Amino acid sequence: MTLTLYAHRLSQPCRAVEILLRELEVPYKWHEVDFANGQAREPWFAEQINAFKSIPTLISAGDEQSSNADFRLAESHAILRYVCREAGDQEQARRWYPGDEGPRRSAEIDQWLAWHHGNIRSYDSFHPIMNLHLTLPMLKYELQDTQIRPLQEGLKSGLAMLESHFEGQGADGSSPATLCGGEHPTLADLSTVCELYQVVAIGYQFKGYPRVSQWIETIASRPHFKDVSAEILDQGRTIREQSGNYLELENAFI
Protein backbone atom coordinates (compact mmCIF):
# COMPACT_ATOMS: atom_id res chain seq x y z
CA MET A 1 0.00 0.00 0.00
CA THR A 2 1.25 3.48 -0.92
CA LEU A 3 0.40 5.83 1.92
CA THR A 4 0.52 9.61 2.29
CA LEU A 5 0.17 11.13 5.74
CA TYR A 6 -1.19 14.68 5.93
CA ALA A 7 -0.16 15.89 9.36
CA HIS A 8 1.87 18.22 11.55
CA ARG A 9 4.29 17.16 14.28
CA LEU A 10 2.99 19.71 16.79
CA SER A 11 -0.27 17.73 16.78
CA GLN A 12 -0.55 14.92 19.34
CA PRO A 13 -2.76 12.62 17.18
CA CYS A 14 -0.53 13.19 14.14
CA ARG A 15 2.55 12.13 16.07
CA ALA A 16 0.83 8.97 17.30
CA VAL A 17 0.06 7.92 13.72
CA GLU A 18 3.55 8.69 12.43
CA ILE A 19 5.20 6.88 15.34
CA LEU A 20 3.12 3.77 14.64
CA LEU A 21 3.97 3.85 10.93
CA ARG A 22 7.64 3.91 11.85
CA GLU A 23 7.28 1.24 14.54
CA LEU A 24 5.69 -1.11 11.99
CA GLU A 25 8.12 -0.10 9.23
CA VAL A 26 5.26 0.95 6.94
CA PRO A 27 6.55 3.24 4.16
CA TYR A 28 4.73 6.54 3.83
CA LYS A 29 5.00 9.94 2.22
CA TRP A 30 4.87 12.98 4.48
CA HIS A 31 2.80 16.06 3.67
CA GLU A 32 2.92 18.78 6.30
CA VAL A 33 -0.30 20.70 6.86
CA ASP A 34 -0.03 24.10 8.54
CA PHE A 35 -3.14 23.65 10.65
CA ALA A 36 -2.31 26.57 12.96
CA ASN A 37 -2.71 28.97 10.03
CA GLY A 38 -5.88 27.29 8.79
CA GLN A 39 -4.51 25.24 5.90
CA ALA A 40 -6.76 22.28 6.80
CA ARG A 41 -9.77 24.56 6.24
CA GLU A 42 -8.74 25.75 2.81
CA PRO A 43 -10.97 24.57 -0.06
CA TRP A 44 -8.35 22.34 -1.67
CA PHE A 45 -7.89 20.37 1.56
CA ALA A 46 -11.59 20.04 2.36
CA GLU A 47 -12.48 19.06 -1.21
CA GLN A 48 -9.55 16.82 -2.11
CA ILE A 49 -8.15 15.48 1.16
CA ASN A 50 -10.53 15.46 4.12
CA ALA A 51 -14.04 16.88 4.30
CA PHE A 52 -13.74 16.87 8.11
CA LYS A 53 -11.04 19.55 7.69
CA SER A 54 -8.82 17.87 10.28
CA ILE A 55 -5.46 16.19 10.66
CA PRO A 56 -4.11 13.57 10.63
CA THR A 57 -5.45 12.26 7.34
CA LEU A 58 -4.12 9.12 5.69
CA ILE A 59 -4.53 8.44 1.99
CA SER A 60 -3.90 5.02 0.51
CA ALA A 61 -3.36 5.36 -3.23
CA GLY A 62 -5.78 3.48 -5.44
CA ASP A 63 -4.80 0.65 -7.75
CA GLU A 64 -4.77 1.91 -11.33
CA GLN A 65 -5.02 -1.61 -12.77
CA SER A 66 -8.26 -2.36 -10.92
CA SER A 67 -9.52 1.25 -11.08
CA ASN A 68 -9.85 1.38 -7.29
CA ALA A 69 -10.20 4.91 -5.99
CA ASP A 70 -7.91 6.39 -3.36
CA PHE A 71 -8.88 5.46 0.18
CA ARG A 72 -9.05 8.43 2.55
CA LEU A 73 -9.22 8.06 6.31
CA ALA A 74 -9.47 10.70 9.05
CA GLU A 75 -9.45 10.54 12.86
CA SER A 76 -6.27 9.23 14.48
CA HIS A 77 -7.82 6.27 16.32
CA ALA A 78 -9.40 4.97 13.12
CA ILE A 79 -6.11 5.44 11.27
CA LEU A 80 -4.12 3.63 13.98
CA ARG A 81 -6.41 0.60 13.83
CA TYR A 82 -6.33 0.57 10.03
CA VAL A 83 -2.53 0.65 9.95
CA CYS A 84 -2.38 -2.29 12.34
CA ARG A 85 -4.83 -4.28 10.23
CA GLU A 86 -3.00 -3.57 6.97
CA ALA A 87 0.66 -3.68 8.07
CA GLY A 88 2.85 -6.30 6.48
CA ASP A 89 4.36 -7.41 9.77
CA GLN A 90 1.23 -8.70 11.45
CA GLU A 91 3.12 -10.28 14.34
CA GLN A 92 4.39 -6.86 15.38
CA ALA A 93 1.13 -5.07 14.52
CA ARG A 94 -0.91 -7.35 16.80
CA ARG A 95 1.23 -6.34 19.74
CA TRP A 96 -0.13 -2.85 19.28
CA TYR A 97 -3.67 -3.92 18.39
CA PRO A 98 -4.61 -7.60 17.97
CA GLY A 99 -7.91 -7.03 16.17
CA ASP A 100 -9.90 -10.21 15.57
CA GLU A 101 -7.00 -12.30 16.86
CA GLY A 102 -7.65 -10.97 20.37
CA PRO A 103 -11.16 -9.50 20.62
CA ARG A 104 -11.10 -8.99 24.39
CA ARG A 105 -7.73 -7.27 24.44
CA SER A 106 -8.80 -5.18 21.43
CA ALA A 107 -11.95 -4.17 23.29
CA GLU A 108 -9.85 -3.12 26.28
CA ILE A 109 -7.62 -1.04 24.01
CA ASP A 110 -10.72 0.50 22.42
CA GLN A 111 -12.03 1.33 25.87
CA TRP A 112 -8.89 3.26 26.78
CA LEU A 113 -8.82 5.01 23.40
CA ALA A 114 -12.38 6.21 23.95
CA TRP A 115 -11.53 7.28 27.50
CA HIS A 116 -8.46 9.17 26.27
CA HIS A 117 -10.51 11.14 23.78
CA GLY A 118 -13.19 12.12 26.27
CA ASN A 119 -10.87 12.87 29.18
CA ILE A 120 -7.15 13.53 28.66
CA ARG A 121 -7.60 15.12 25.25
CA SER A 122 -10.41 17.34 26.49
CA TYR A 123 -7.91 19.22 28.66
CA ASP A 124 -5.20 19.93 26.11
CA SER A 125 -3.48 23.07 27.34
CA PHE A 126 -0.56 23.25 24.90
CA HIS A 127 -2.21 25.45 22.30
CA PRO A 128 -3.64 27.90 24.86
CA ILE A 129 -0.13 28.04 26.36
CA MET A 130 1.28 28.85 22.92
CA ASN A 131 -1.24 31.68 22.62
CA LEU A 132 -0.32 32.81 26.11
CA HIS A 133 3.35 32.71 25.19
CA LEU A 134 2.73 35.10 22.31
CA THR A 135 0.52 37.58 24.16
CA LEU A 136 1.46 40.78 25.96
CA PRO A 137 3.26 40.30 29.30
CA MET A 138 0.60 42.32 31.14
CA LEU A 139 -2.05 39.75 30.14
CA LYS A 140 -0.12 36.56 30.90
CA TYR A 141 -1.16 36.09 34.51
CA GLU A 142 -4.80 36.88 33.74
CA LEU A 143 -4.88 34.31 30.94
CA GLN A 144 -3.06 31.81 33.14
CA ASP A 145 -5.89 32.11 35.69
CA THR A 146 -8.80 32.11 33.25
CA GLN A 147 -7.62 29.65 30.56
CA ILE A 148 -4.65 27.51 31.58
CA ARG A 149 -5.35 26.71 35.23
CA PRO A 150 -8.91 25.39 34.62
CA LEU A 151 -7.55 23.00 31.97
CA GLN A 152 -4.85 21.82 34.35
CA GLU A 153 -7.38 21.21 37.10
CA GLY A 154 -9.51 19.22 34.68
CA LEU A 155 -6.51 17.13 33.63
CA LYS A 156 -5.77 16.17 37.22
CA SER A 157 -8.80 13.89 37.41
CA GLY A 158 -7.50 11.92 34.44
CA LEU A 159 -4.01 11.77 35.91
CA ALA A 160 -5.44 10.50 39.19
CA MET A 161 -7.39 7.82 37.31
CA LEU A 162 -4.24 6.66 35.53
CA GLU A 163 -2.19 6.69 38.73
CA SER A 164 -4.82 4.58 40.50
CA HIS A 165 -4.98 2.19 37.55
CA PHE A 166 -1.24 1.60 37.56
CA GLU A 167 -1.23 1.24 41.31
CA GLY A 168 -3.93 -1.43 40.96
CA GLN A 169 -1.70 -3.25 38.50
CA GLY A 170 1.02 -3.31 41.12
CA ALA A 171 3.26 -1.01 39.10
CA ASP A 172 6.28 -0.12 41.21
CA GLY A 173 8.78 0.92 38.56
CA SER A 174 10.52 -2.45 38.44
CA SER A 175 8.89 -3.32 35.09
CA PRO A 176 7.23 -1.16 32.41
CA ALA A 177 3.58 -0.34 33.07
CA THR A 178 1.06 -0.39 30.22
CA LEU A 179 -2.61 0.46 30.22
CA CYS A 180 -3.75 -3.03 29.22
CA GLY A 181 -1.05 -5.00 31.01
CA GLY A 182 1.90 -6.79 29.45
CA GLU A 183 5.30 -5.43 28.59
CA HIS A 184 4.52 -4.16 25.09
CA PRO A 185 2.55 -0.92 24.73
CA THR A 186 -0.66 -0.75 22.72
CA LEU A 187 -2.39 1.93 20.68
CA ALA A 188 -3.97 3.13 23.93
CA ASP A 189 -0.56 3.81 25.49
CA LEU A 190 0.69 5.52 22.33
CA SER A 191 -2.28 7.87 21.95
CA THR A 192 -2.48 8.82 25.61
CA VAL A 193 1.25 9.35 26.10
CA CYS A 194 1.44 11.49 22.94
CA GLU A 195 -1.28 13.63 24.48
CA LEU A 196 0.42 14.02 27.85
CA TYR A 197 3.86 14.49 26.29
CA GLN A 198 2.57 17.78 24.94
CA VAL A 199 2.56 19.00 28.55
CA VAL A 200 5.87 17.35 29.43
CA ALA A 201 7.57 19.02 26.45
CA ILE A 202 6.93 22.44 27.95
CA GLY A 203 8.57 21.35 31.19
CA TYR A 204 5.64 20.52 33.46
CA GLN A 205 6.34 17.84 36.04
CA PHE A 206 3.74 15.33 37.22
CA LYS A 207 5.17 15.19 40.74
CA GLY A 208 1.91 14.01 42.28
CA TYR A 209 1.63 11.11 39.83
CA PRO A 210 4.90 9.12 39.95
CA ARG A 211 3.58 5.99 38.21
CA VAL A 212 2.16 8.09 35.38
CA SER A 213 5.50 9.90 35.06
CA GLN A 214 7.38 6.60 34.83
CA TRP A 215 4.95 5.26 32.23
CA ILE A 216 5.32 8.39 30.07
CA GLU A 217 9.10 8.23 30.36
CA THR A 218 9.14 4.57 29.30
CA ILE A 219 6.98 5.07 26.21
CA ALA A 220 8.75 8.30 25.27
CA SER A 221 12.15 6.58 25.38
CA ARG A 222 11.33 4.47 22.31
CA PRO A 223 13.53 5.64 19.40
CA HIS A 224 10.71 6.45 16.98
CA PHE A 225 8.83 8.37 19.65
CA LYS A 226 11.91 10.48 20.32
CA ASP A 227 12.54 11.16 16.64
CA VAL A 228 8.98 12.21 15.85
CA SER A 229 8.76 14.31 19.03
CA ALA A 230 11.86 16.42 18.36
CA GLU A 231 9.84 19.35 16.99
CA ILE A 232 7.44 19.50 19.94
CA LEU A 233 10.41 19.38 22.32
CA ASP A 234 12.00 22.32 20.52
CA GLN A 235 8.76 24.30 20.69
CA GLY A 236 8.31 23.43 24.34
CA ARG A 237 11.87 24.48 25.12
CA THR A 238 11.31 27.86 23.46
CA ILE A 239 8.17 28.46 25.51
CA ARG A 240 9.89 27.34 28.72
CA GLU A 241 12.97 29.50 28.24
CA GLN A 242 10.92 32.60 27.50
CA SER A 243 8.10 32.06 29.99
CA GLY A 244 9.60 33.52 33.14
CA ASN A 245 7.81 32.08 36.17
CA TYR A 246 4.19 32.44 35.15
CA LEU A 247 3.70 28.82 34.01
CA GLU A 248 4.44 27.28 37.45
CA LEU A 249 6.10 24.28 35.82
CA GLU A 250 7.14 22.48 38.99
CA ASN A 251 4.01 22.92 41.08
CA ALA A 252 1.06 22.76 38.69
CA PHE A 253 0.58 18.99 39.08
CA ILE A 254 1.57 18.23 42.67
C-alpha atoms as a printed R data frame, in Angstrom:
    type eleno elety resid chain resno       x       y       z
1   ATOM     1    CA   MET     A     1   0.000   0.000   0.000
2   ATOM     2    CA   THR     A     2   1.246   3.482  -0.921
3   ATOM     3    CA   LEU     A     3   0.402   5.834   1.923
4   ATOM     4    CA   THR     A     4   0.523   9.606   2.293
5   ATOM     5    CA   LEU     A     5   0.174  11.134   5.744
6   ATOM     6    CA   TYR     A     6  -1.188  14.677   5.933
7   ATOM     7    CA   ALA     A     7  -0.161  15.890   9.364
8   ATOM     8    CA   HIS     A     8   1.875  18.223  11.550
9   ATOM     9    CA   ARG     A     9   4.286  17.163  14.277
10  ATOM    10    CA   LEU     A    10   2.987  19.706  16.795
11  ATOM    11    CA   SER     A    11  -0.274  17.732  16.785
12  ATOM    12    CA   GLN     A    12  -0.550  14.917  19.336
13  ATOM    13    CA   PRO     A    13  -2.757  12.617  17.177
14  ATOM    14    CA   CYS     A    14  -0.533  13.185  14.143
15  ATOM    15    CA   ARG     A    15   2.550  12.129  16.071
16  ATOM    16    CA   ALA     A    16   0.827   8.975  17.297
17  ATOM    17    CA   VAL     A    17   0.059   7.925  13.724
18  ATOM    18    CA   GLU     A    18   3.546   8.688  12.433
19  ATOM    19    CA   ILE     A    19   5.205   6.880  15.338
20  ATOM    20    CA   LEU     A    20   3.116   3.765  14.644
21  ATOM    21    CA   LEU     A    21   3.967   3.848  10.929
22  ATOM    22    CA   ARG     A    22   7.638   3.908  11.850
23  ATOM    23    CA   GLU     A    23   7.281   1.236  14.541
24  ATOM    24    CA   LEU     A    24   5.688  -1.107  11.994
25  ATOM    25    CA   GLU     A    25   8.120  -0.101   9.232
26  ATOM    26    CA   VAL     A    26   5.264   0.947   6.941
27  ATOM    27    CA   PRO     A    27   6.550   3.240   4.157
28  ATOM    28    CA   TYR     A    28   4.734   6.540   3.835
29  ATOM    29    CA   LYS     A    29   4.998   9.943   2.219
30  ATOM    30    CA   TRP     A    30   4.869  12.977   4.484
31  ATOM    31    CA   HIS     A    31   2.804  16.063   3.669
32  ATOM    32    CA   GLU     A    32   2.924  18.784   6.301
33  ATOM    33    CA   VAL     A    33  -0.304  20.699   6.861
34  ATOM    34    CA   ASP     A    34  -0.030  24.098   8.537
35  ATOM    35    CA   PHE     A    35  -3.140  23.654  10.647
36  ATOM    36    CA   ALA     A    36  -2.306  26.568  12.956
37  ATOM    37    CA   ASN     A    37  -2.710  28.969  10.028
38  ATOM    38    CA   GLY     A    38  -5.884  27.292   8.788
39  ATOM    39    CA   GLN     A    39  -4.511  25.240   5.899
40  ATOM    40    CA   ALA     A    40  -6.764  22.282   6.802
41  ATOM    41    CA   ARG     A    41  -9.766  24.560   6.242
42  ATOM    42    CA   GLU     A    42  -8.738  25.755   2.814
43  ATOM    43    CA   PRO     A    43 -10.974  24.570  -0.055
44  ATOM    44    CA   TRP     A    44  -8.349  22.342  -1.674
45  ATOM    45    CA   PHE     A    45  -7.893  20.369   1.559
46  ATOM    46    CA   ALA     A    46 -11.594  20.043   2.358
47  ATOM    47    CA   GLU     A    47 -12.484  19.065  -1.206
48  ATOM    48    CA   GLN     A    48  -9.551  16.816  -2.109
49  ATOM    49    CA   ILE     A    49  -8.153  15.476   1.159
50  ATOM    50    CA   ASN     A    50 -10.532  15.464   4.119
51  ATOM    51    CA   ALA     A    51 -14.036  16.880   4.300
52  ATOM    52    CA   PHE     A    52 -13.742  16.874   8.112
53  ATOM    53    CA   LYS     A    53 -11.036  19.546   7.690
54  ATOM    54    CA   SER     A    54  -8.819  17.873  10.276
55  ATOM    55    CA   ILE     A    55  -5.465  16.185  10.658
56  ATOM    56    CA   PRO     A    56  -4.111  13.573  10.628
57  ATOM    57    CA   THR     A    57  -5.453  12.263   7.336
58  ATOM    58    CA   LEU     A    58  -4.125   9.116   5.693
59  ATOM    59    CA   ILE     A    59  -4.531   8.438   1.987
60  ATOM    60    CA   SER     A    60  -3.902   5.021   0.508
61  ATOM    61    CA   ALA     A    61  -3.356   5.360  -3.232
62  ATOM    62    CA   GLY     A    62  -5.783   3.478  -5.444
63  ATOM    63    CA   ASP     A    63  -4.804   0.647  -7.748
64  ATOM    64    CA   GLU     A    64  -4.772   1.906 -11.333
65  ATOM    65    CA   GLN     A    65  -5.023  -1.607 -12.768
66  ATOM    66    CA   SER     A    66  -8.261  -2.356 -10.923
67  ATOM    67    CA   SER     A    67  -9.519   1.253 -11.077
68  ATOM    68    CA   ASN     A    68  -9.847   1.381  -7.286
69  ATOM    69    CA   ALA     A    69 -10.204   4.912  -5.989
70  ATOM    70    CA   ASP     A    70  -7.906   6.389  -3.357
71  ATOM    71    CA   PHE     A    71  -8.883   5.457   0.181
72  ATOM    72    CA   ARG     A    72  -9.053   8.428   2.552
73  ATOM    73    CA   LEU     A    73  -9.222   8.058   6.307
74  ATOM    74    CA   ALA     A    74  -9.472  10.701   9.046
75  ATOM    75    CA   GLU     A    75  -9.447  10.537  12.864
76  ATOM    76    CA   SER     A    76  -6.273   9.226  14.479
77  ATOM    77    CA   HIS     A    77  -7.816   6.270  16.321
78  ATOM    78    CA   ALA     A    78  -9.398   4.967  13.121
79  ATOM    79    CA   ILE     A    79  -6.107   5.436  11.269
80  ATOM    80    CA   LEU     A    80  -4.123   3.632  13.981
81  ATOM    81    CA   ARG     A    81  -6.411   0.600  13.828
82  ATOM    82    CA   TYR     A    82  -6.327   0.573  10.026
83  ATOM    83    CA   VAL     A    83  -2.535   0.650   9.945
84  ATOM    84    CA   CYS     A    84  -2.384  -2.294  12.343
85  ATOM    85    CA   ARG     A    85  -4.833  -4.283  10.227
86  ATOM    86    CA   GLU     A    86  -3.002  -3.573   6.969
87  ATOM    87    CA   ALA     A    87   0.656  -3.678   8.070
88  ATOM    88    CA   GLY     A    88   2.850  -6.302   6.477
89  ATOM    89    CA   ASP     A    89   4.364  -7.414   9.772
90  ATOM    90    CA   GLN     A    90   1.233  -8.703  11.455
91  ATOM    91    CA   GLU     A    91   3.116 -10.281  14.335
92  ATOM    92    CA   GLN     A    92   4.386  -6.865  15.378
93  ATOM    93    CA   ALA     A    93   1.131  -5.073  14.521
94  ATOM    94    CA   ARG     A    94  -0.910  -7.346  16.798
95  ATOM    95    CA   ARG     A    95   1.225  -6.336  19.737
96  ATOM    96    CA   TRP     A    96  -0.131  -2.846  19.278
97  ATOM    97    CA   TYR     A    97  -3.675  -3.918  18.385
98  ATOM    98    CA   PRO     A    98  -4.608  -7.597  17.973
99  ATOM    99    CA   GLY     A    99  -7.910  -7.028  16.173
100 ATOM   100    CA   ASP     A   100  -9.901 -10.213  15.567
101 ATOM   101    CA   GLU     A   101  -7.005 -12.300  16.860
102 ATOM   102    CA   GLY     A   102  -7.650 -10.973  20.371
103 ATOM   103    CA   PRO     A   103 -11.159  -9.502  20.623
104 ATOM   104    CA   ARG     A   104 -11.105  -8.985  24.388
105 ATOM   105    CA   ARG     A   105  -7.725  -7.274  24.437
106 ATOM   106    CA   SER     A   106  -8.796  -5.180  21.433
107 ATOM   107    CA   ALA     A   107 -11.947  -4.174  23.290
108 ATOM   108    CA   GLU     A   108  -9.852  -3.124  26.277
109 ATOM   109    CA   ILE     A   109  -7.618  -1.045  24.012
110 ATOM   110    CA   ASP     A   110 -10.717   0.505  22.415
111 ATOM   111    CA   GLN     A   111 -12.027   1.330  25.873
112 ATOM   112    CA   TRP     A   112  -8.891   3.260  26.781
113 ATOM   113    CA   LEU     A   113  -8.823   5.008  23.403
114 ATOM   114    CA   ALA     A   114 -12.375   6.211  23.955
115 ATOM   115    CA   TRP     A   115 -11.531   7.285  27.501
116 ATOM   116    CA   HIS     A   116  -8.465   9.170  26.269
117 ATOM   117    CA   HIS     A   117 -10.509  11.142  23.778
118 ATOM   118    CA   GLY     A   118 -13.186  12.116  26.274
119 ATOM   119    CA   ASN     A   119 -10.867  12.873  29.180
120 ATOM   120    CA   ILE     A   120  -7.151  13.528  28.663
121 ATOM   121    CA   ARG     A   121  -7.597  15.120  25.246
122 ATOM   122    CA   SER     A   122 -10.411  17.337  26.490
123 ATOM   123    CA   TYR     A   123  -7.914  19.221  28.663
124 ATOM   124    CA   ASP     A   124  -5.200  19.932  26.105
125 ATOM   125    CA   SER     A   125  -3.479  23.074  27.338
126 ATOM   126    CA   PHE     A   126  -0.559  23.250  24.904
127 ATOM   127    CA   HIS     A   127  -2.205  25.451  22.299
128 ATOM   128    CA   PRO     A   128  -3.638  27.899  24.864
129 ATOM   129    CA   ILE     A   129  -0.129  28.042  26.361
130 ATOM   130    CA   MET     A   130   1.280  28.847  22.918
131 ATOM   131    CA   ASN     A   131  -1.237  31.684  22.616
132 ATOM   132    CA   LEU     A   132  -0.323  32.813  26.113
133 ATOM   133    CA   HIS     A   133   3.349  32.713  25.190
134 ATOM   134    CA   LEU     A   134   2.731  35.104  22.305
135 ATOM   135    CA   THR     A   135   0.520  37.577  24.158
136 ATOM   136    CA   LEU     A   136   1.461  40.777  25.960
137 ATOM   137    CA   PRO     A   137   3.263  40.300  29.301
138 ATOM   138    CA   MET     A   138   0.603  42.316  31.144
139 ATOM   139    CA   LEU     A   139  -2.048  39.747  30.137
140 ATOM   140    CA   LYS     A   140  -0.118  36.562  30.897
141 ATOM   141    CA   TYR     A   141  -1.160  36.090  34.508
142 ATOM   142    CA   GLU     A   142  -4.799  36.877  33.743
143 ATOM   143    CA   LEU     A   143  -4.878  34.307  30.937
144 ATOM   144    CA   GLN     A   144  -3.062  31.810  33.142
145 ATOM   145    CA   ASP     A   145  -5.887  32.107  35.693
146 ATOM   146    CA   THR     A   146  -8.796  32.114  33.249
147 ATOM   147    CA   GLN     A   147  -7.617  29.652  30.559
148 ATOM   148    CA   ILE     A   148  -4.648  27.508  31.580
149 ATOM   149    CA   ARG     A   149  -5.348  26.705  35.227
150 ATOM   150    CA   PRO     A   150  -8.912  25.394  34.617
151 ATOM   151    CA   LEU     A   151  -7.554  23.001  31.969
152 ATOM   152    CA   GLN     A   152  -4.847  21.822  34.348
153 ATOM   153    CA   GLU     A   153  -7.383  21.213  37.099
154 ATOM   154    CA   GLY     A   154  -9.507  19.215  34.677
155 ATOM   155    CA   LEU     A   155  -6.513  17.135  33.628
156 ATOM   156    CA   LYS     A   156  -5.771  16.174  37.220
157 ATOM   157    CA   SER     A   157  -8.802  13.887  37.409
158 ATOM   158    CA   GLY     A   158  -7.497  11.919  34.439
159 ATOM   159    CA   LEU     A   159  -4.008  11.765  35.906
160 ATOM   160    CA   ALA     A   160  -5.443  10.497  39.191
161 ATOM   161    CA   MET     A   161  -7.390   7.825  37.309
162 ATOM   162    CA   LEU     A   162  -4.241   6.658  35.529
163 ATOM   163    CA   GLU     A   163  -2.187   6.694  38.729
164 ATOM   164    CA   SER     A   164  -4.820   4.584  40.496
165 ATOM   165    CA   HIS     A   165  -4.981   2.189  37.546
166 ATOM   166    CA   PHE     A   166  -1.239   1.598  37.556
167 ATOM   167    CA   GLU     A   167  -1.227   1.238  41.309
168 ATOM   168    CA   GLY     A   168  -3.931  -1.426  40.962
169 ATOM   169    CA   GLN     A   169  -1.703  -3.254  38.496
170 ATOM   170    CA   GLY     A   170   1.023  -3.314  41.120
171 ATOM   171    CA   ALA     A   171   3.255  -1.010  39.099
172 ATOM   172    CA   ASP     A   172   6.276  -0.121  41.214
173 ATOM   173    CA   GLY     A   173   8.782   0.919  38.557
174 ATOM   174    CA   SER     A   174  10.517  -2.453  38.437
175 ATOM   175    CA   SER     A   175   8.890  -3.316  35.088
176 ATOM   176    CA   PRO     A   176   7.231  -1.162  32.407
177 ATOM   177    CA   ALA     A   177   3.582  -0.344  33.070
178 ATOM   178    CA   THR     A   178   1.065  -0.385  30.218
179 ATOM   179    CA   LEU     A   179  -2.612   0.463  30.216
180 ATOM   180    CA   CYS     A   180  -3.749  -3.028  29.224
181 ATOM   181    CA   GLY     A   181  -1.046  -4.999  31.013
182 ATOM   182    CA   GLY     A   182   1.901  -6.792  29.451
183 ATOM   183    CA   GLU     A   183   5.304  -5.430  28.591
184 ATOM   184    CA   HIS     A   184   4.521  -4.164  25.089
185 ATOM   185    CA   PRO     A   185   2.554  -0.921  24.727
186 ATOM   186    CA   THR     A   186  -0.661  -0.749  22.718
187 ATOM   187    CA   LEU     A   187  -2.391   1.934  20.682
188 ATOM   188    CA   ALA     A   188  -3.967   3.128  23.931
189 ATOM   189    CA   ASP     A   189  -0.562   3.812  25.490
190 ATOM   190    CA   LEU     A   190   0.689   5.518  22.333
191 ATOM   191    CA   SER     A   191  -2.279   7.873  21.950
192 ATOM   192    CA   THR     A   192  -2.483   8.821  25.610
193 ATOM   193    CA   VAL     A   193   1.248   9.348  26.100
194 ATOM   194    CA   CYS     A   194   1.443  11.485  22.943
195 ATOM   195    CA   GLU     A   195  -1.276  13.633  24.479
196 ATOM   196    CA   LEU     A   196   0.421  14.015  27.850
197 ATOM   197    CA   TYR     A   197   3.856  14.488  26.290
198 ATOM   198    CA   GLN     A   198   2.570  17.781  24.938
199 ATOM   199    CA   VAL     A   199   2.559  18.998  28.545
200 ATOM   200    CA   VAL     A   200   5.870  17.349  29.430
201 ATOM   201    CA   ALA     A   201   7.569  19.018  26.452
202 ATOM   202    CA   ILE     A   202   6.928  22.438  27.945
203 ATOM   203    CA   GLY     A   203   8.568  21.351  31.191
204 ATOM   204    CA   TYR     A   204   5.645  20.516  33.461
205 ATOM   205    CA   GLN     A   205   6.342  17.836  36.037
206 ATOM   206    CA   PHE     A   206   3.741  15.325  37.223
207 ATOM   207    CA   LYS     A   207   5.165  15.188  40.735
208 ATOM   208    CA   GLY     A   208   1.913  14.014  42.278
209 ATOM   209    CA   TYR     A   209   1.631  11.105  39.833
210 ATOM   210    CA   PRO     A   210   4.899   9.122  39.950
211 ATOM   211    CA   ARG     A   211   3.581   5.991  38.209
212 ATOM   212    CA   VAL     A   212   2.163   8.090  35.384
213 ATOM   213    CA   SER     A   213   5.501   9.902  35.058
214 ATOM   214    CA   GLN     A   214   7.383   6.604  34.825
215 ATOM   215    CA   TRP     A   215   4.945   5.264  32.233
216 ATOM   216    CA   ILE     A   216   5.319   8.389  30.073
217 ATOM   217    CA   GLU     A   217   9.099   8.231  30.356
218 ATOM   218    CA   THR     A   218   9.137   4.569  29.296
219 ATOM   219    CA   ILE     A   219   6.975   5.067  26.205
220 ATOM   220    CA   ALA     A   220   8.754   8.304  25.274
221 ATOM   221    CA   SER     A   221  12.146   6.578  25.379
222 ATOM   222    CA   ARG     A   222  11.326   4.475  22.305
223 ATOM   223    CA   PRO     A   223  13.533   5.645  19.399
224 ATOM   224    CA   HIS     A   224  10.715   6.454  16.976
225 ATOM   225    CA   PHE     A   225   8.828   8.368  19.650
226 ATOM   226    CA   LYS     A   226  11.913  10.484  20.322
227 ATOM   227    CA   ASP     A   227  12.541  11.164  16.638
228 ATOM   228    CA   VAL     A   228   8.981  12.211  15.846
229 ATOM   229    CA   SER     A   229   8.759  14.310  19.028
230 ATOM   230    CA   ALA     A   230  11.863  16.421  18.357
231 ATOM   231    CA   GLU     A   231   9.837  19.354  16.987
232 ATOM   232    CA   ILE     A   232   7.441  19.500  19.945
233 ATOM   233    CA   LEU     A   233  10.408  19.378  22.325
234 ATOM   234    CA   ASP     A   234  12.001  22.324  20.523
235 ATOM   235    CA   GLN     A   235   8.758  24.303  20.686
236 ATOM   236    CA   GLY     A   236   8.311  23.428  24.342
237 ATOM   237    CA   ARG     A   237  11.874  24.484  25.120
238 ATOM   238    CA   THR     A   238  11.311  27.864  23.456
239 ATOM   239    CA   ILE     A   239   8.167  28.457  25.511
240 ATOM   240    CA   ARG     A   240   9.887  27.343  28.721
241 ATOM   241    CA   GLU     A   241  12.968  29.502  28.243
242 ATOM   242    CA   GLN     A   242  10.918  32.604  27.504
243 ATOM   243    CA   SER     A   243   8.102  32.059  29.990
244 ATOM   244    CA   GLY     A   244   9.596  33.516  33.145
245 ATOM   245    CA   ASN     A   245   7.810  32.079  36.174
246 ATOM   246    CA   TYR     A   246   4.190  32.443  35.148
247 ATOM   247    CA   LEU     A   247   3.704  28.820  34.009
248 ATOM   248    CA   GLU     A   248   4.441  27.280  37.446
249 ATOM   249    CA   LEU     A   249   6.105  24.280  35.818
250 ATOM   250    CA   GLU     A   250   7.137  22.480  38.988
251 ATOM   251    CA   ASN     A   251   4.013  22.925  41.082
252 ATOM   252    CA   ALA     A   252   1.063  22.758  38.690
253 ATOM   253    CA   PHE     A   253   0.585  18.986  39.084
254 ATOM   254    CA   ILE     A   254   1.574  18.233  42.666
